[in-house]
Amino acid sequence: MKKLFKSKIFLILSALLVTAIGGFIIWTQITYHSVNEPTIHLDNQMSVEDDWLLFGNPNSQVGLILYPGAKVEPEAYAYLAQELAKENLFIALPHMTLNMAIFDVSKANEIIHMYNDVNWFVGGHSMGGAAAAMYADQNIHQVNGLILLGAYASDNETLANSQLPVLSISGSNDGLSTPAKIEEKKVLLPDEADFVEIEGGNHAYFGVYGEQSGDNQADISIKKQQETIIDTITHWIKEQK
């Protein structure tokens, strides 16, 4: 009788676990897609290599690998990548396992090994930024710098004590990676890290995918925020040479 009871409990728990896992996988597939925005113009100059979107000249000396935010399609950052590529940067956007960069932290290795003559920076938006920070922490000698977009580092072992150049761009109206969170997590980055807060900028406008649950309304246009991000990254990377 006890064995039968235990078997039933086991079957019930197994069914609940399978249901939970299945529900989670389905949830990860409900993604934020790139949306049409009248002020944002794409020239469709990207190339696709396996599950990477590539922008610019692979013979460029400097490249940036940009991890997407959680459940955000990489195409939502196409305008950002396109405009950075016009500054002679080689930009790589990956598709992530289950659309969550946290499950694919080492993804950058693929493109770094493929284009090993490029001086690579890594970065990301939101959870993608946290994953990029983890990658930089684990591969401190393989990257030239870290760029966080509406993001902050999670606990790490070496970043705070490293000399790695770090740029953090945040939005004053960000409802997810709030100014308070950015301030709190500063201690996990090098003392020399550069922090730029976009006045009126929010979380979703680091990409072009519409509104995001939990975010605040921006006080500036998406075009203005994108232009500020592009200018800030471009000038900062040039200063690192």
C-alpha positions as semicolon CSV with decimal commas, in nm:
position;residue;x (nm);y (nm);z (nm)
1;M;0,000;0,000;0,000
2;K;0,284;0,235;0,096
3;K;0,466;0,154;-0,228
4;L;0,151;0,232;-0,428
5;F;0,110;0,563;-0,244
6;K;0,475;0,657;-0,304
7;S;0,441;0,565;-0,672
8;K;0,137;0,792;-0,707
9;I;0,317;1,079;-0,534
10;F;0,617;1,028;-0,761
11;L;0,398;1,030;-1,072
12;I;0,215;1,344;-0,958
13;L;0,540;1,528;-0,881
14;S;0,689;1,417;-1,212
15;A;0,382;1,542;-1,399
16;L;0,399;1,875;-1,216
17;L;0,769;1,909;-1,298
18;V;0,714;1,830;-1,666
19;T;0,427;2,079;-1,676
20;A;0,639;2,348;-1,509
21;I;0,929;2,293;-1,747
22;G;0,697;2,290;-2,046
23;G;0,530;2,609;-1,928
24;F;0,867;2,779;-1,881
25;I;0,983;2,681;-2,230
26;I;0,660;2,813;-2,380
27;W;0,703;3,137;-2,182
28;T;1,055;3,188;-2,321
29;Q;0,916;3,168;-2,674
30;I;0,679;3,461;-2,620
31;T;0,932;3,720;-2,727
32;Y;0,964;4,091;-2,794
33;H;1,001;4,139;-3,169
34;S;1,145;4,427;-3,367
35;V;0,866;4,673;-3,447
36;N;0,822;4,928;-3,721
37;E;0,910;5,276;-3,601
38;P;0,871;5,565;-3,850
39;T;1,187;5,740;-3,729
40;I;1,403;5,427;-3,746
41;H;1,529;5,325;-4,090
42;L;1,704;4,996;-4,159
43;D;1,919;4,949;-4,467
44;N;1,913;4,566;-4,446
45;Q;2,289;4,538;-4,484
46;M;2,328;4,264;-4,224
47;S;2,451;3,913;-4,304
48;V;2,349;3,591;-4,130
49;E;2,601;3,330;-4,027
50;D;2,457;3,030;-3,842
51;D;2,259;3,193;-3,559
52;W;2,449;3,523;-3,570
53;L;2,343;3,854;-3,726
54;L;2,653;4,038;-3,849
55;F;2,685;4,405;-3,938
56;G;2,979;4,587;-4,092
57;N;3,316;4,480;-4,223
58;P;3,470;4,168;-4,063
59;N;3,809;4,317;-4,147
60;S;3,744;4,602;-3,906
61;Q;3,997;4,612;-3,627
62;V;3,733;4,647;-3,355
63;G;3,416;4,449;-3,295
64;L;3,131;4,441;-3,045
65;I;2,932;4,133;-2,948
66;L;2,595;4,245;-2,814
67;Y;2,383;4,002;-2,611
68;P;2,004;4,069;-2,639
69;G;1,783;4,125;-2,337
70;A;1,572;3,841;-2,200
71;K;1,311;3,724;-2,450
72;V;1,408;4,003;-2,693
73;E;1,479;3,901;-3,052
74;P;1,826;4,013;-3,172
75;E;1,665;4,190;-3,469
76;A;1,533;4,447;-3,220
77;Y;1,891;4,579;-3,195
78;A;1,947;4,587;-3,571
79;Y;1,932;4,966;-3,595
80;L;2,182;5,008;-3,314
81;A;2,414;4,753;-3,479
82;Q;2,367;4,907;-3,824
83;E;2,462;5,255;-3,708
84;L;2,760;5,136;-3,503
85;A;2,883;4,946;-3,809
86;K;2,891;5,275;-3,998
87;E;3,157;5,383;-3,749
88;N;3,387;5,105;-3,875
89;L;3,286;4,861;-3,603
90;F;3,205;4,496;-3,669
91;I;2,888;4,411;-3,475
92;A;2,763;4,062;-3,390
93;L;2,416;3,985;-3,249
94;P;2,344;3,626;-3,144
95;H;2,027;3,425;-3,111
96;M;2,033;3,280;-2,759
97;T;1,927;2,945;-2,617
98;L;1,562;2,980;-2,511
99;N;1,597;3,353;-2,589
100;M;1,778;3,398;-2,257
101;A;2,143;3,505;-2,260
102;I;2,188;3,376;-1,906
103;F;2,163;3,022;-2,050
104;D;2,425;3,096;-2,316
105;V;2,693;3,303;-2,140
106;S;2,981;3,158;-2,342
107;K;2,811;3,227;-2,678
108;A;3,069;3,497;-2,760
109;N;3,336;3,229;-2,797
110;E;3,184;3,122;-3,128
111;I;3,232;3,454;-3,303
112;I;3,563;3,535;-3,129
113;H;3,713;3,209;-3,254
114;M;3,566;3,265;-3,599
115;Y;3,708;3,618;-3,629
116;N;4,012;3,601;-3,406
117;D;4,189;3,898;-3,567
118;V;3,923;4,139;-3,438
119;N;3,973;4,325;-3,109
120;W;3,649;4,231;-2,940
121;F;3,435;4,414;-2,687
122;V;3,136;4,240;-2,530
123;G;2,814;4,396;-2,411
124;G;2,446;4,348;-2,371
125;H;2,109;4,487;-2,277
126;S;1,930;4,400;-1,954
127;M;1,985;4,030;-1,877
128;G;2,208;4,023;-2,183
129;G;2,432;4,277;-2,012
130;A;2,447;4,067;-1,696
131;A;2,543;3,765;-1,908
132;A;2,806;3,970;-2,094
133;A;2,950;4,078;-1,760
134;M;2,969;3,713;-1,655
135;Y;3,146;3,631;-1,982
136;A;3,395;3,916;-1,931
137;D;3,454;3,803;-1,574
138;Q;3,532;3,449;-1,692
139;N;3,736;3,560;-1,996
140;I;3,899;3,877;-1,867
141;H;4,201;3,849;-2,098
142;Q;3,999;3,771;-2,410
143;V;3,800;4,094;-2,436
144;N;3,898;4,460;-2,463
145;G;3,607;4,600;-2,268
146;L;3,251;4,557;-2,144
147;I;2,945;4,766;-2,239
148;L;2,630;4,751;-2,027
149;L;2,304;4,887;-2,171
150;G;2,030;4,926;-1,912
151;A;2,210;4,652;-1,724
152;Y;2,433;4,577;-1,429
153;A;2,676;4,303;-1,335
154;S;2,573;4,021;-1,108
155;D;2,813;3,892;-0,844
156;N;3,154;3,822;-0,996
157;E;3,503;3,730;-0,888
158;T;3,740;3,955;-1,080
159;L;3,573;4,248;-1,258
160;A;3,582;4,488;-0,965
161;N;3,955;4,435;-0,916
162;S;4,040;4,433;-1,286
163;Q;4,161;4,703;-1,521
164;L;3,899;4,611;-1,782
165;P;3,741;4,920;-1,942
166;V;3,367;4,925;-1,867
167;L;3,094;5,154;-1,998
168;S;2,752;5,157;-1,836
169;I;2,472;5,340;-2,020
170;S;2,145;5,366;-1,831
171;G;1,816;5,555;-1,850
172;S;1,680;5,785;-1,581
173;N;1,328;5,650;-1,646
174;D;1,425;5,283;-1,659
175;G;1,169;5,085;-1,461
176;L;1,363;4,757;-1,467
177;S;1,735;4,836;-1,440
178;T;1,652;5,134;-1,224
179;P;1,899;5,412;-1,136
180;A;1,899;5,277;-0,781
181;K;1,999;4,929;-0,905
182;I;2,274;5,072;-1,127
183;E;2,409;5,265;-0,828
184;E;2,388;4,964;-0,596
185;K;2,580;4,737;-0,835
186;K;2,862;4,985;-0,910
187;V;3,079;4,807;-0,653
188;L;3,094;4,501;-0,882
189;L;3,270;4,702;-1,156
190;P;3,618;4,858;-1,171
191;D;3,657;5,195;-1,000
192;E;3,747;5,346;-1,338
193;A;3,420;5,233;-1,503
194;D;3,237;5,505;-1,697
195;F;2,871;5,571;-1,622
196;V;2,639;5,761;-1,854
197;E;2,274;5,816;-1,765
198;I;2,042;5,917;-2,048
199;E;1,802;6,175;-1,909
200;G;1,447;6,066;-1,991
201;G;1,555;5,732;-2,135
202;N;1,383;5,406;-2,041
203;H;1,452;5,032;-2,063
204;A;1,277;4,933;-2,386
205;Y;1,434;5,211;-2,592
206;F;1,772;5,038;-2,576
207;G;1,615;4,830;-2,851
208;V;1,332;4,883;-3,098
209;Y;1,062;4,643;-2,979
210;G;0,786;4,857;-2,836
211;E;0,682;4,881;-2,472
212;Q;0,793;4,638;-2,202
213;S;0,606;4,528;-1,894
214;G;0,740;4,691;-1,577
215;D;0,913;4,973;-1,762
216;N;0,839;5,345;-1,731
217;Q;0,747;5,580;-2,012
218;A;1,041;5,760;-2,169
219;D;1,051;6,139;-2,179
220;I;1,251;6,134;-2,503
221;S;1,192;5,971;-2,841
222;I;1,327;5,629;-2,926
223;K;1,535;5,790;-3,202
224;K;1,692;6,030;-2,953
225;Q;1,779;5,751;-2,711
226;Q;1,923;5,534;-2,987
227;E;2,133;5,822;-3,120
228;T;2,267;5,892;-2,771
229;I;2,360;5,527;-2,723
230;I;2,534;5,512;-3,061
231;D;2,731;5,833;-3,003
232;T;2,830;5,729;-2,650
233;I;2,952;5,383;-2,753
234;T;3,136;5,515;-3,058
235;H;3,328;5,781;-2,868
236;W;3,402;5,554;-2,574
237;I;3,544;5,273;-2,786
238;K;3,763;5,519;-2,974
239;E;3,901;5,639;-2,640
240;Q;4,007;5,282;-2,555
241;K;4,247;5,253;-2,849
